[in-house]
Amino acid sequence: MSRYVGPSCRQCRREQTKLFLKGPKCLTEKCPVERRAYPPGQHGQSSGRPRKTSEYAKQMREKQKVRRMYGLSERQFRNTFERVTGEPGVKGTNLLVALETRLDNIVYRLGFASSRKAARQLICHGHVEVDGGRVDVSSYRVTTGEEVRVAPSSREMVSVALAQESAARGQPLSWLSVDNEKAAGRLIQRPTRDTIPINAQEQLIVELYSK
């Protein structure tokens, strides 16, 4: 499956929740989820009799929601699940930890990019370093203790400065340390489920892929 290139907000409306794909816009009154709280398409506002949702449909919608939130293709998402299946612990939690420790997500969580999509662009263009070496693979899995930073020559980029200004209004996650002056951060410990700030029922994804 190729990467989705349509309107980002359409995906949020389809999942009936904010996926935070547009950065600061998602926190304003301009967010389409707030303005049009119904699915996209010509039948989005239909007032007919509600249809009963099957268990499979619930599992599929939850998988689609999380996959779209992190910006992965179906193959990437499935491969991530299969990779963590053999790890000790709860499969659903392991899946979320693997998604959260992707380099693009770490750059986003550190506040160096306004969205995961913007973080992938920074990485692919060579503006991000891990432990002093350039890494241009968004799916790179950051391990505990590794330092992630914006390359010194790229710290003055307008997009990075705006993202840092917006991120400064919130509290950093407990499993990350951030040095905004150096545009650097570090994964100080493995995330736990209660410290991953997403509203997801990951067990439904496990049930879907376990069939």
N, CA and C atoms as a LAMMPS dump frame, in Angstrom:
ITEM: TIMESTEP
0
ITEM: NUMBER OF ATOMS
633
ITEM: BOX BOUNDS ff ff ff
-5.0000000000000000e+02 5.0000000000000000e+02
-5.0000000000000000e+02 5.0000000000000000e+02
-5.0000000000000000e+02 5.0000000000000000e+02
ITEM: ATOMS id mol type element x y z
1 1 1 N 0.84 -1.193 0
2 1 2 C 0 0 0
3 1 3 C 0.877 1.246 0
4 2 1 N 0.63 2.187 -0.915
5 2 2 C 1.417 3.409 -0.988
6 2 3 C 1.018 4.368 0.125
7 3 1 N 1.873 5.343 0.376
8 3 2 C 1.606 6.305 1.433
9 3 3 C 0.459 7.231 1.037
10 4 1 N -0.385 7.547 2.002
11 4 2 C -1.525 8.429 1.778
12 4 3 C -1.035 9.85 1.513
13 5 1 N -1.529 10.478 0.45
14 5 2 C -1.098 11.832 0.097
15 5 3 C -2.286 12.787 0.016
16 6 1 N -3.451 12.361 0.486
17 6 2 C -4.631 13.214 0.46
18 6 3 C -4.655 14.165 1.651
19 7 1 N -5.772 14.848 1.874
20 7 2 C -5.904 15.783 2.994
21 7 3 C -5.746 15.075 4.34
22 8 1 N -4.823 15.559 5.162
23 8 2 C -4.552 14.92 6.455
24 8 3 C -5.779 14.937 7.361
25 9 1 N -6.491 16.06 7.368
26 9 2 C -7.629 16.199 8.275
27 9 3 C -8.771 15.239 7.925
28 10 1 N -8.805 14.787 6.695
29 10 2 C -9.831 13.819 6.299
30 10 3 C -9.653 12.512 7.079
31 11 1 N -8.409 12.148 7.356
32 11 2 C -8.148 10.93 8.12
33 11 3 C -8.643 11.081 9.566
34 12 1 N -8.439 12.256 10.135
35 12 2 C -8.922 12.498 11.498
36 12 3 C -10.442 12.401 11.557
37 13 1 N -11.107 12.995 10.571
38 13 2 C -12.565 12.952 10.553
39 13 3 C -13.069 11.533 10.335
40 14 1 N -12.332 10.75 9.558
41 14 2 C -12.75 9.361 9.333
42 14 3 C -12.672 8.565 10.618
43 15 1 N -11.65 8.833 11.432
44 15 2 C -11.494 8.1 12.686
45 15 3 C -12.235 8.761 13.846
46 16 1 N -12.859 9.921 13.571
47 16 2 C -13.647 10.634 14.578
48 16 3 C -12.842 11.012 15.814
49 17 1 N -11.563 11.312 15.614
50 17 2 C -10.7 11.747 16.71
51 17 3 C -9.499 12.493 16.139
52 18 1 N -8.875 13.305 16.955
53 18 2 C -7.706 14.041 16.497
54 18 3 C -6.485 13.121 16.458
55 19 1 N -5.847 13.056 15.306
56 19 2 C -4.634 12.257 15.148
57 19 3 C -3.385 13.141 15.199
58 20 1 N -3.577 14.445 15.326
59 20 2 C -2.49 15.418 15.427
60 20 3 C -1.518 15.303 14.247
61 21 1 N -2.092 15.382 13.055
62 21 2 C -1.31 15.277 11.829
63 21 3 C -0.896 16.637 11.27
64 22 1 N -1.507 17.712 11.779
65 22 2 C -1.249 19.044 11.244
66 22 3 C -0.584 19.989 12.244
67 23 1 N -0.005 19.437 13.292
68 23 2 C 0.719 20.269 14.237
69 23 3 C -0.177 21.229 14.994
70 24 1 N 0.202 22.513 15.114
71 24 2 C -0.551 23.497 15.898
72 24 3 C -2.006 23.658 15.475
73 25 1 N -2.313 23.447 14.208
74 25 2 C -3.686 23.616 13.73
75 25 3 C -4.651 22.709 14.488
76 26 1 N -4.169 21.545 14.924
77 26 2 C -5.022 20.587 15.621
78 26 3 C -5.493 21.116 16.978
79 27 1 N -4.822 22.129 17.498
80 27 2 C -5.15 22.676 18.817
81 27 3 C -5.952 23.968 18.717
82 28 1 N -6.349 24.345 17.513
83 28 2 C -7.102 25.58 17.332
84 28 3 C -8.539 25.289 16.92
85 29 1 N -9.343 26.363 16.863
86 29 2 C -10.737 26.211 16.458
87 29 3 C -10.884 25.905 14.978
88 30 1 N -9.775 25.973 14.225
89 30 2 C -9.811 25.664 12.801
90 30 3 C -9.746 24.166 12.521
91 31 1 N -9.534 23.383 13.548
92 31 2 C -9.437 21.924 13.368
93 31 3 C -10.749 21.388 12.8
94 32 1 N -10.728 20.711 11.648
95 32 2 C -11.953 20.193 11.033
96 32 3 C -12.715 19.206 11.912
97 33 1 N -12.022 18.512 12.804
98 33 2 C -12.717 17.579 13.695
99 33 3 C -13.655 18.338 14.612
100 34 1 N -13.271 19.557 14.989
101 34 2 C -14.115 20.394 15.842
102 34 3 C -15.242 21.039 15.023
103 35 1 N -14.924 21.456 13.808
104 35 2 C -15.894 22.182 13.003
105 35 3 C -16.893 21.274 12.301
106 36 1 N -16.432 20.071 11.935
107 36 2 C -17.308 19.122 11.243
108 36 3 C -17.157 17.761 11.908
109 37 1 N -17.873 17.58 12.985
110 37 2 C -17.744 16.364 13.791
111 37 3 C -18.547 15.205 13.21
112 38 1 N -18.268 14.893 11.947
113 38 2 C -18.905 13.757 11.292
114 38 3 C -17.955 13.246 10.219
115 39 1 N -18.089 11.99 9.82
116 39 2 C -17.16 11.414 8.838
117 39 3 C -17.218 12.146 7.509
118 40 1 N -16.125 12.093 6.721
119 40 2 C -16.123 12.742 5.408
120 40 3 C -16.963 11.963 4.409
121 41 1 N -17.235 12.573 3.285
122 41 2 C -17.992 11.885 2.238
123 41 3 C -19.442 12.311 2.213
124 42 1 N -20.14 11.91 1.151
125 42 2 C -21.518 12.357 0.959
126 42 3 C -22.487 11.754 1.97
127 43 1 N -22.098 10.646 2.617
128 43 2 C -22.98 10.027 3.606
129 43 3 C -22.561 10.347 5.032
130 44 1 N -21.598 11.259 5.186
131 44 2 C -21.086 11.565 6.517
132 44 3 C -22.121 12.132 7.459
133 45 1 N -23.075 12.93 6.931
134 45 2 C -24.087 13.553 7.764
135 45 3 C -25.424 12.834 7.712
136 46 1 N -25.45 11.653 7.119
137 46 2 C -26.717 10.934 6.992
138 46 3 C -27.282 10.639 8.367
139 47 1 N -28.545 10.804 8.514
140 47 2 C -29.211 10.615 9.817
141 47 3 C -30.039 9.342 9.847
142 48 1 N -29.656 8.387 9.031
143 48 2 C -30.399 7.141 9.01
144 48 3 C -30.175 6.314 10.262
145 49 1 N -30.771 5.177 10.32
146 49 2 C -30.662 4.291 11.472
147 49 3 C -29.209 3.855 11.643
148 50 1 N -28.637 4.019 12.856
149 50 2 C -27.239 3.633 13.064
150 50 3 C -27.015 2.145 12.831
151 51 1 N -25.914 1.815 12.208
152 51 2 C -25.614 0.422 11.895
153 51 3 C -24.83 -0.208 13.038
154 52 1 N -25.104 -1.435 13.299
155 52 2 C -24.401 -2.151 14.357
156 52 3 C -22.956 -2.417 13.909
157 53 1 N -22.005 -2.133 14.794
158 53 2 C -20.598 -2.314 14.465
159 53 3 C -20.121 -3.68 14.936
160 54 1 N -19.55 -4.455 14.034
161 54 2 C -19.057 -5.779 14.387
162 54 3 C -17.731 -5.677 15.13
163 55 1 N -17.314 -6.747 15.766
164 55 2 C -16.039 -6.762 16.479
165 55 3 C -14.873 -6.568 15.505
166 56 1 N -15.016 -7.16 14.333
167 56 2 C -13.965 -6.999 13.322
168 56 3 C -13.833 -5.535 12.91
169 57 1 N -14.973 -4.868 12.74
170 57 2 C -14.955 -3.461 12.342
171 57 3 C -14.296 -2.598 13.422
172 58 1 N -14.574 -2.907 14.688
173 58 2 C -13.956 -2.164 15.788
174 58 3 C -12.434 -2.355 15.784
175 59 1 N -12.015 -3.604 15.567
176 59 2 C -10.579 -3.896 15.531
177 59 3 C -9.905 -3.197 14.36
178 60 1 N -10.564 -3.224 13.202
179 60 2 C -10.013 -2.589 12.008
180 60 3 C -9.897 -1.08 12.187
181 61 1 N -10.932 -0.468 12.749
182 61 2 C -10.904 0.987 12.949
183 61 3 C -9.805 1.378 13.933
184 62 1 N -9.587 0.583 14.97
185 62 2 C -8.547 0.906 15.946
186 62 3 C -7.165 0.784 15.311
187 63 1 N -6.987 -0.241 14.487
188 63 2 C -5.707 -0.405 13.787
189 63 3 C -5.459 0.752 12.841
190 64 1 N -6.474 1.139 12.093
191 64 2 C -6.344 2.245 11.152
192 64 3 C -6.039 3.557 11.881
193 65 1 N -6.673 3.753 13.021
194 65 2 C -6.452 4.98 13.782
195 65 3 C -5.001 5.1 14.229
196 66 1 N -4.469 4.044 14.818
197 66 2 C -3.092 4.082 15.318
198 66 3 C -2.103 4.149 14.162
199 67 1 N -2.358 3.394 13.11
200 67 2 C -1.465 3.408 11.945
201 67 3 C -1.39 4.796 11.328
202 68 1 N -2.52 5.442 11.182
203 68 2 C -2.55 6.777 10.598
204 68 3 C -1.931 7.808 11.528
205 69 1 N -2.093 7.609 12.814
206 69 2 C -1.524 8.542 13.785
207 69 3 C -0.005 8.608 13.647
208 70 1 N 0.626 7.444 13.447
209 70 2 C 2.083 7.401 13.325
210 70 3 C 2.552 7.545 11.879
211 71 1 N 1.63 7.595 10.94
212 71 2 C 1.99 7.831 9.542
213 71 3 C 2.667 6.665 8.86
214 72 1 N 2.267 5.435 9.181
215 72 2 C 2.895 4.256 8.59
216 72 3 C 2.001 3.636 7.524
217 73 1 N 2.627 2.97 6.572
218 73 2 C 1.866 2.2 5.595
219 73 3 C 1.422 0.898 6.267
220 74 1 N 0.521 0.191 5.617
221 74 2 C 0.041 -1.072 6.193
222 74 3 C 1.185 -2.068 6.365
223 75 1 N 2.064 -2.151 5.379
224 75 2 C 3.184 -3.092 5.471
225 75 3 C 4.119 -2.718 6.616
226 76 1 N 4.426 -1.431 6.756
227 76 2 C 5.308 -0.991 7.844
228 76 3 C 4.692 -1.308 9.207
229 77 1 N 3.399 -1.055 9.328
230 77 2 C 2.718 -1.286 10.6
231 77 3 C 2.687 -2.77 10.942
232 78 1 N 2.372 -3.589 9.949
233 78 2 C 2.308 -5.036 10.17
234 78 3 C 3.693 -5.589 10.507
235 79 1 N 4.717 -5.116 9.812
236 79 2 C 6.074 -5.576 10.095
237 79 3 C 6.514 -5.19 11.503
238 80 1 N 6.112 -4.001 11.95
239 80 2 C 6.437 -3.582 13.31
240 80 3 C 5.781 -4.507 14.323
241 81 1 N 4.523 -4.863 14.077
242 81 2 C 3.825 -5.775 14.991
243 81 3 C 4.51 -7.138 15.028
244 82 1 N 4.85 -7.676 13.877
245 82 2 C 5.476 -8.99 13.824
246 82 3 C 6.85 -8.978 14.491
247 83 1 N 7.561 -7.842 14.395
248 83 2 C 8.877 -7.752 15.007
249 83 3 C 8.807 -7.786 16.531
250 84 1 N 7.76 -7.214 17.105
251 84 2 C 7.671 -7.161 18.571
252 84 3 C 6.937 -8.362 19.153
253 85 1 N 6.39 -9.207 18.28
254 85 2 C 5.623 -10.355 18.779
255 85 3 C 6.47 -11.27 19.644
256 86 1 N 7.748 -11.449 19.294
257 86 2 C 8.617 -12.343 20.049
258 86 3 C 9.233 -11.713 21.287
259 87 1 N 8.999 -10.429 21.52
260 87 2 C 9.574 -9.771 22.687
261 87 3 C 8.78 -10.11 23.946
262 88 1 N 9.449 -10.174 25.1
263 88 2 C 8.724 -10.448 26.349
264 88 3 C 7.815 -9.288 26.717
265 89 1 N 6.724 -9.596 27.393
266 89 2 C 5.804 -8.548 27.806
267 89 3 C 4.485 -8.607 27.062
268 90 1 N 3.679 -7.576 27.225
269 90 2 C 2.361 -7.498 26.594
270 90 3 C 2.52 -7.036 25.154
271 91 1 N 1.944 -7.777 24.222
272 91 2 C 2.13 -7.482 22.8
273 91 3 C 1.663 -6.077 22.436
274 92 1 N 0.501 -5.674 22.93
275 92 2 C -0.021 -4.365 22.598
276 92 3 C 0.879 -3.253 23.091
277 93 1 N 1.369 -3.389 24.298
278 93 2 C 2.275 -2.385 24.857
279 93 3 C 3.584 -2.363 24.077
280 94 1 N 4.1 -3.54 23.74
281 94 2 C 5.339 -3.62 22.958
282 94 3 C 5.192 -2.925 21.608
283 95 1 N 4.008 -3.049 21.014
284 95 2 C 3.755 -2.395 19.735
285 95 3 C 3.826 -0.879 19.883
286 96 1 N 3.169 -0.341 20.9
287 96 2 C 3.175 1.103 21.104
288 96 3 C 4.568 1.615 21.446
289 97 1 N 5.319 0.834 22.231
290 97 2 C 6.688 1.234 22.576
291 97 3 C 7.552 1.286 21.32
292 98 1 N 7.388 0.291 20.45
293 98 2 C 8.162 0.269 19.199
294 98 3 C 7.816 1.474 18.324
295 99 1 N 6.548 1.864 18.31
296 99 2 C 6.132 3.024 17.523
297 99 3 C 6.655 4.319 18.14
298 100 1 N 6.628 4.391 19.464
299 100 2 C 7.071 5.607 20.149
300 100 3 C 8.58 5.809 20.059
301 101 1 N 9.336 4.729 19.94
302 101 2 C 10.793 4.86 19.9
303 101 3 C 11.35 4.942 18.476
304 102 1 N 10.472 5.042 17.487
305 102 2 C 10.936 5.344 16.13
306 102 3 C 11.558 6.737 16.141
307 103 1 N 12.559 6.937 15.319
308 103 2 C 13.256 8.213 15.302
309 103 3 C 12.328 9.374 14.956
310 104 1 N 11.439 9.185 13.976
311 104 2 C 10.545 10.291 13.61
312 104 3 C 9.643 10.685 14.766
313 105 1 N 9.175 9.701 15.531
314 105 2 C 8.322 10.021 16.671
315 105 3 C 9.112 10.694 17.787
316 106 1 N 10.356 10.256 18.011
317 106 2 C 11.185 10.871 19.045
318 106 3 C 11.451 12.337 18.713
319 107 1 N 11.762 12.625 17.455
320 107 2 C 11.993 14.014 17.03
321 107 3 C 10.732 14.846 17.273
322 108 1 N 9.575 14.27 16.985
323 108 2 C 8.302 14.955 17.216
324 108 3 C 8.048 15.158 18.708
325 109 1 N 8.257 14.128 19.506
326 109 2 C 8.018 14.22 20.947
327 109 3 C 8.977 15.201 21.625
328 110 1 N 10.182 15.315 21.099
329 110 2 C 11.151 16.254 21.671
330 110 3 C 10.805 17.703 21.331
331 111 1 N 9.892 17.891 20.389
332 111 2 C 9.47 19.236 20.032
333 111 3 C 10.283 19.897 18.948
334 112 1 N 11.023 19.108 18.168
335 112 2 C 11.838 19.67 17.091
336 112 3 C 11.089 19.705 15.761
337 113 1 N 9.9 19.142 15.737
338 113 2 C 9.052 19.151 14.544
339 113 3 C 7.611 19.272 15.002
340 114 1 N 6.789 19.931 14.208
341 114 2 C 5.402 20.175 14.609
342 114 3 C 4.498 18.965 14.426
343 115 1 N 4.952 17.981 13.66
344 115 2 C 4.177 16.762 13.436
345 115 3 C 5.134 15.637 13.086
346 116 1 N 4.645 14.424 13.076
347 116 2 C 5.504 13.293 12.702
348 116 3 C 5.89 13.369 11.23
349 117 1 N 4.987 13.881 10.417
350 117 2 C 5.3 14.052 8.992
351 117 3 C 6.436 15.046 8.815
352 118 1 N 6.391 16.151 9.559
353 118 2 C 7.461 17.145 9.495
354 118 3 C 8.767 16.562 10.023
355 119 1 N 8.666 15.698 11.045
356 119 2 C 9.864 15.051 11.599
357 119 3 C 10.505 14.138 10.561
358 120 1 N 9.697 13.407 9.801
359 120 2 C 10.245 12.532 8.757
360 120 3 C 10.961 13.342 7.685
361 121 1 N 10.423 14.501 7.372
362 121 2 C 11.063 15.352 6.372
363 121 3 C 12.426 15.836 6.871
364 122 1 N 12.499 16.237 8.145
365 122 2 C 13.776 16.658 8.72
366 122 3 C 14.809 15.547 8.641
367 123 1 N 14.365 14.337 8.996
368 123 2 C 15.271 13.187 9.021
369 123 3 C 15.751 12.834 7.614
370 124 1 N 14.821 12.747 6.681
371 124 2 C 15.175 12.351 5.313
372 124 3 C 16.097 13.356 4.634
373 125 1 N 16.038 14.615 5.056
374 125 2 C 16.889 15.649 4.469
375 125 3 C 18.214 15.794 5.209
376 126 1 N 18.464 14.893 6.156
377 126 2 C 19.757 14.869 6.818
378 126 3 C 19.961 15.902 7.913
379 127 1 N 18.867 16.373 8.525
380 127 2 C 18.991 17.409 9.558
381 127 3 C 19.038 16.833 10.983
382 128 1 N 18.999 15.515 11.12
383 128 2 C 18.94 14.896 12.447
384 128 3 C 20.131 13.972 12.662
385 129 1 N 20.678 14.017 13.868
386 129 2 C 21.808 13.162 14.244
387 129 3 C 21.456 12.33 15.476
388 130 1 N 22.01 11.132 15.522
389 130 2 C 21.874 10.256 16.691
390 130 3 C 23.265 9.936 17.196
391 131 1 N 23.54 10.327 18.441
392 131 2 C 24.876 10.157 19.032
393 131 3 C 25.974 10.731 18.127
394 132 1 N 25.684 11.877 17.512
395 132 2 C 26.683 12.58 16.726
396 132 3 C 26.797 12.177 15.279
397 133 1 N 26.097 11.122 14.868
398 133 2 C 26.148 10.673 13.473
399 133 3 C 24.822 10.888 12.776
400 134 1 N 24.867 11.323 11.538
401 134 2 C 23.628 11.588 10.802
402 134 3 C 22.873 10.291 10.531
403 135 1 N 21.576 10.327 10.766
404 135 2 C 20.695 9.191 10.472
405 135 3 C 19.549 9.722 9.621
406 136 1 N 19.36 9.136 8.44
407 136 2 C 18.302 9.608 7.553
408 136 3 C 17.211 8.563 7.332
409 137 1 N 17.078 7.657 8.305
410 137 2 C 16.047 6.609 8.237
411 137 3 C 15.025 6.874 9.346
412 138 1 N 13.813 7.216 8.951
413 138 2 C 12.785 7.586 9.934
414 138 3 C 12.412 6.45 10.871
415 139 1 N 12.521 5.22 10.384
416 139 2 C 12.122 4.068 11.184
417 139 3 C 13.211 3.597 12.146
418 140 1 N 14.351 4.269 12.148
419 140 2 C 15.431 3.904 13.069
420 140 3 C 14.879 3.851 14.486
421 141 1 N 15.165 2.752 15.199
422 141 2 C 14.643 2.591 16.549
423 141 3 C 15.662 3.106 17.565
424 142 1 N 15.299 4.157 18.251
425 142 2 C 16.176 4.774 19.244
426 142 3 C 16.2 3.914 20.502
427 143 1 N 17.385 3.667 21.046
428 143 2 C 17.522 2.869 22.257
429 143 3 C 17.842 3.765 23.445
430 144 1 N 17.622 3.226 24.625
431 144 2 C 17.825 3.988 25.852
432 144 3 C 19.257 4.515 25.947
433 145 1 N 19.372 5.804 26.236
434 145 2 C 20.68 6.43 26.381
435 145 3 C 21.154 7.168 25.155
436 146 1 N 20.563 6.908 24.001
437 146 2 C 21.002 7.576 22.77
438 146 3 C 20.523 9.028 22.738
439 147 1 N 21.396 9.899 22.229
440 147 2 C 21.05 11.311 22.096
441 147 3 C 20.584 11.602 20.679
442 148 1 N 19.466 12.278 20.575
443 148 2 C 18.913 12.694 19.288
444 148 3 C 18.973 14.211 19.246
445 149 1 N 19.528 14.765 18.182
446 149 2 C 19.629 16.221 18.093
447 149 3 C 19.475 16.689 16.655
448 150 1 N 19.082 17.945 16.538
449 150 2 C 19.073 18.587 15.227
450 150 3 C 20.516 18.964 14.918
451 151 1 N 20.956 18.673 13.718
452 151 2 C 22.334 18.974 13.331
453 151 3 C 22.64 20.449 13.598
454 152 1 N 23.844 20.765 14.117
455 152 2 C 24.203 22.161 14.432
456 152 3 C 23.935 23.139 13.297
457 153 1 N 24.182 22.712 12.069
458 153 2 C 23.983 23.612 10.924
459 153 3 C 22.51 23.833 10.592
460 154 1 N 21.613 23.063 11.246
461 154 2 C 20.183 23.151 10.924
462 154 3 C 19.348 23.735 12.059
463 155 1 N 19.983 24.109 13.165
464 155 2 C 19.229 24.551 14.342
465 155 3 C 18.494 25.866 14.138
466 156 1 N 18.952 26.673 13.182
467 156 2 C 18.326 27.974 12.963
468 156 3 C 17.169 27.91 11.962
469 157 1 N 16.797 26.718 11.539
470 157 2 C 15.688 26.582 10.601
471 157 3 C 14.399 27.111 11.227
472 158 1 N 13.625 27.829 10.44
473 158 2 C 12.389 28.427 10.947
474 158 3 C 11.426 27.366 11.464
475 159 1 N 11.303 26.259 10.745
476 159 2 C 10.365 25.205 11.147
477 159 3 C 10.739 24.608 12.498
478 160 1 N 12.031 24.451 12.74
479 160 2 C 12.494 23.904 14.017
480 160 3 C 12.209 24.896 15.147
481 161 1 N 12.486 26.177 14.911
482 161 2 C 12.258 27.209 15.927
483 161 3 C 10.773 27.327 16.283
484 162 1 N 9.915 27.28 15.276
485 162 2 C 8.475 27.375 15.528
486 162 3 C 7.971 26.159 16.294
487 163 1 N 8.485 24.985 15.941
488 163 2 C 8.078 23.761 16.627
489 163 3 C 8.508 23.796 18.091
490 164 1 N 9.722 24.265 18.356
491 164 2 C 10.211 24.358 19.725
492 164 3 C 9.396 25.358 20.536
493 165 1 N 9.032 26.464 19.914
494 165 2 C 8.23 27.474 20.604
495 165 3 C 6.868 26.913 21.002
496 166 1 N 6.264 26.153 20.101
497 166 2 C 4.965 25.549 20.384
498 166 3 C 5.075 24.464 21.447
499 167 1 N 6.133 23.636 21.359
500 167 2 C 6.318 22.535 22.304
501 167 3 C 6.622 23.04 23.704
502 168 1 N 7.214 24.233 23.82
503 168 2 C 7.602 24.776 25.122
504 168 3 C 6.394 25.046 26.012
505 169 1 N 5.196 25.097 25.419
506 169 2 C 3.994 25.363 26.195
507 169 3 C 3.515 24.146 26.971
508 170 1 N 4.023 22.948 26.604
509 170 2 C 3.617 21.725 27.276
510 170 3 C 4.733 21.129 28.112
511 171 1 N 4.412 20.07 28.833
512 171 2 C 5.389 19.39 29.67
513 171 3 C 6.027 18.239 28.891
514 172 1 N 7.368 18.083 28.965
515 172 2 C 8.02 16.97 28.265
516 172 3 C 7.635 15.63 28.892
517 173 1 N 7.707 14.591 28.111
518 173 2 C 7.381 13.256 28.621
519 173 3 C 8.447 12.802 29.605
520 174 1 N 8.035 11.976 30.559
521 174 2 C 8.935 11.563 31.644
522 174 3 C 10.096 10.713 31.149
523 175 1 N 9.946 10.062 30
524 175 2 C 11.008 9.174 29.514
525 175 3 C 11.945 9.849 28.511
526 176 1 N 11.795 11.175 28.385
527 176 2 C 12.669 11.95 27.521
528 176 3 C 13.259 13.136 28.288
529 177 1 N 14.516 13.458 28
530 177 2 C 15.121 14.681 28.521
531 177 3 C 15.393 15.593 27.331
532 178 1 N 15.139 16.884 27.508
533 178 2 C 15.237 17.821 26.392
534 178 3 C 16.119 19.007 26.762
535 179 1 N 17.004 19.383 25.849
536 179 2 C 17.811 20.596 25.969
537 179 3 C 17.493 21.456 24.759
538 180 1 N 16.564 22.405 24.931
539 180 2 C 16.102 23.202 23.8
540 180 3 C 17.181 24.115 23.243
541 181 1 N 18.098 24.564 24.09
542 181 2 C 19.155 25.455 23.607
543 181 3 C 20.062 24.754 22.593
544 182 1 N 20.302 23.466 22.831
545 182 2 C 21.149 22.692 21.92
546 182 3 C 20.33 21.903 20.905
547 183 1 N 18.992 22.041 21.009
548 183 2 C 18.097 21.267 20.125
549 183 3 C 18.454 19.794 20.187
550 184 1 N 18.591 19.3 21.403
551 184 2 C 18.987 17.906 21.614
552 184 3 C 18.127 17.286 22.704
553 185 1 N 18.028 15.985 22.669
554 185 2 C 17.27 15.266 23.676
555 185 3 C 17.775 13.842 23.78
556 186 1 N 17.318 13.157 24.802
557 186 2 C 17.801 11.799 25.037
558 186 3 C 16.658 10.915 25.536
559 187 1 N 16.656 9.669 25.07
560 187 2 C 15.718 8.681 25.589
561 187 3 C 16.317 8.129 26.875
562 188 1 N 15.748 8.507 28.023
563 188 2 C 16.363 8.15 29.302
564 188 3 C 15.838 6.839 29.873
565 189 1 N 14.686 6.382 29.368
566 189 2 C 14.171 5.088 29.818
567 189 3 C 13.119 4.587 28.846
568 190 1 N 12.843 3.318 28.907
569 190 2 C 11.843 2.717 28.022
570 190 3 C 10.456 3.201 28.432
571 191 1 N 9.653 3.658 27.476
572 191 2 C 8.309 4.124 27.827
573 191 3 C 7.457 2.994 28.402
574 192 1 N 6.566 3.325 29.301
575 192 2 C 5.569 2.385 29.808
576 192 3 C 4.208 2.818 29.273
577 193 1 N 3.252 1.914 29.324
578 193 2 C 1.944 2.222 28.715
579 193 3 C 1.309 3.474 29.311
580 194 1 N 1.433 3.666 30.595
581 194 2 C 0.785 4.813 31.216
582 194 3 C 1.489 6.135 30.906
583 195 1 N 2.692 6.073 30.321
584 195 2 C 3.401 7.305 29.969
585 195 3 C 3.353 7.598 28.468
586 196 1 N 2.614 6.785 27.724
587 196 2 C 2.442 7.016 26.287
588 196 3 C 1.109 7.718 26.079
589 197 1 N 1.139 9.003 25.724
590 197 2 C -0.085 9.82 25.695
591 197 3 C -0.936 9.677 24.432
592 198 1 N -1.421 8.484 24.174
593 198 2 C -2.345 8.319 23.049
594 198 3 C -3.552 7.527 23.534
595 199 1 N -4.699 7.853 22.989
596 199 2 C -5.936 7.176 23.346
597 199 3 C -6.146 6.024 22.365
598 200 1 N -5.734 4.839 22.767
599 200 2 C -5.822 3.683 21.873
600 200 3 C -6.122 2.425 22.667
601 201 1 N -6.857 1.527 22.047
602 201 2 C -7.121 0.205 22.619
603 201 3 C -6.275 -0.792 21.838
604 202 1 N -5.01 -0.861 22.203
605 202 2 C -4.068 -1.661 21.424
606 202 3 C -4.382 -3.152 21.43
607 203 1 N -5.14 -3.623 22.43
608 203 2 C -5.486 -5.036 22.471
609 203 3 C -6.353 -5.424 21.279
610 204 1 N -7.151 -4.482 20.775
611 204 2 C -7.981 -4.768 19.594
612 204 3 C -7.1 -5.008 18.368
613 205 1 N -5.975 -4.312 18.294
614 205 2 C -5.048 -4.513 17.174
615 205 3 C -4.406 -5.892 17.272
616 206 1 N -4.047 -6.281 18.487
617 206 2 C -3.475 -7.609 18.7
618 206 3 C -4.465 -8.69 18.284
619 207 1 N -5.714 -8.508 18.664
620 207 2 C -6.74 -9.49 18.318
621 207 3 C -6.935 -9.564 16.805
622 208 1 N -6.863 -8.409 16.13
623 208 2 C -7.033 -8.389 14.673
624 208 3 C -5.923 -9.142 13.987
625 209 1 N -4.677 -8.891 14.381
626 209 2 C -3.528 -9.526 13.733
627 209 3 C -3.308 -10.965 14.185
628 210 1 N -3.989 -11.38 15.219
629 210 2 C -3.801 -12.748 15.731
630 210 3 C -4.778 -13.731 15.113
631 211 1 N -5.659 -13.243 14.235
632 211 2 C -6.641 -14.137 13.628
633 211 3 C -6 -15.032 12.578
